[in-house]
Amino acid sequence: MSQAPDRIARLHKLLTQAFDPTELEVIDDSHKHIGHAGARGGAGHYTVNLVSAHFSGKPLLERHRMVYDALRDMLHLEIHALSIKARSPEEQLSS
């Protein structure tokens, strides 16, 4: 049985608690990596699209570190790969 729905719910919860986002989307991309060495052992591949005021004025690298820090307990055990798009509300309006 897939653990993806539980993981996605946990990702949502942790990211919501850390960033109070105005937009949050978590996509399970694990099916695209079947047969990949990192797909073994149950760790998944995810894409996170996140808009939060916490990212205002912060460079991209710092934003990614903030997301990794918020998901620290899930990394390497439940998350094998994470694609992050972290924007501020100002950037969302201009896109």
C-alpha positions as CSV (number, residue, x, y, z in Angstrom):
1,M,0.0,0.0,0.0
2,S,1.3,3.5,-0.9
3,Q,2.4,5.8,1.8
4,A,2.3,8.8,-0.5
5,P,-1.0,10.3,0.7
6,D,0.2,10.3,4.3
7,R,3.5,11.8,3.2
8,I,1.9,14.5,1.2
9,A,-0.4,15.4,4.2
10,R,2.7,15.5,6.4
11,L,4.6,17.7,3.9
12,H,1.6,20.1,3.8
13,K,1.4,20.2,7.6
14,L,5.1,20.9,8.1
15,L,5.3,23.5,5.4
16,T,2.1,25.2,6.5
17,Q,3.4,25.4,10.1
18,A,6.7,26.8,9.0
19,F,5.7,29.3,6.3
20,D,1.9,30.1,6.6
21,P,1.8,30.0,2.8
22,T,-0.7,31.8,0.6
23,E,-0.2,29.0,-1.9
24,L,1.0,25.5,-1.4
25,E,1.1,22.6,-3.8
26,V,2.8,19.3,-3.2
27,I,3.1,16.9,-6.1
28,D,4.2,13.2,-5.8
29,D,6.6,12.6,-8.7
30,S,7.7,9.2,-7.5
31,H,6.0,7.4,-10.4
32,K,8.4,9.1,-12.8
33,H,11.4,7.5,-11.1
34,I,10.3,3.8,-11.0
35,G,13.5,1.7,-11.3
36,H,15.7,4.6,-10.2
37,A,18.0,3.5,-7.3
38,G,16.6,6.2,-5.0
39,A,13.1,5.0,-5.6
40,R,13.9,1.8,-3.6
41,G,13.2,1.7,0.1
42,G,10.0,3.8,0.0
43,A,11.5,7.3,-0.2
44,G,9.7,9.5,-2.6
45,H,10.3,12.2,-5.2
46,Y,8.3,15.4,-4.6
47,T,7.8,18.8,-6.1
48,V,6.8,21.7,-3.8
49,N,5.4,25.0,-5.1
50,L,5.2,27.4,-2.2
51,V,4.4,31.1,-1.9
52,S,5.1,32.8,1.5
53,A,5.9,36.2,2.9
54,H,8.7,34.4,4.8
55,F,10.7,34.4,1.5
56,S,10.5,38.1,0.8
57,G,13.9,39.6,0.4
58,K,15.7,36.2,0.7
59,P,17.9,34.7,-2.0
60,L,17.0,31.4,-3.6
61,L,19.6,29.4,-1.8
62,E,18.4,30.6,1.6
63,R,14.7,29.8,0.7
64,H,15.7,26.3,-0.2
65,R,17.6,25.9,3.0
66,M,14.5,27.1,4.9
67,V,12.4,24.5,3.2
68,Y,14.9,21.7,3.8
69,D,15.1,22.8,7.5
70,A,11.3,22.6,7.8
71,L,11.3,19.1,6.4
72,R,14.5,17.9,8.2
73,D,12.8,14.9,9.9
74,M,11.5,13.6,6.5
75,L,14.6,14.0,4.4
76,H,16.5,10.9,3.4
77,L,14.0,8.6,5.1
78,E,10.7,9.6,3.4
79,I,12.0,12.0,0.8
80,H,14.6,11.0,-1.7
81,A,14.4,14.0,-4.0
82,L,12.7,17.4,-3.6
83,S,12.1,20.0,-6.3
84,I,11.4,23.4,-4.7
85,K,9.8,26.5,-6.2
86,A,9.7,29.0,-3.3
87,R,8.4,32.5,-4.1
88,S,7.3,35.6,-2.2
89,P,3.8,37.0,-2.7
90,E,5.4,39.9,-4.6
91,E,7.0,37.5,-7.1
92,Q,3.7,35.6,-7.5
93,L,1.9,38.8,-8.5
94,S,4.6,39.7,-11.1
95,S,4.5,36.2,-12.7
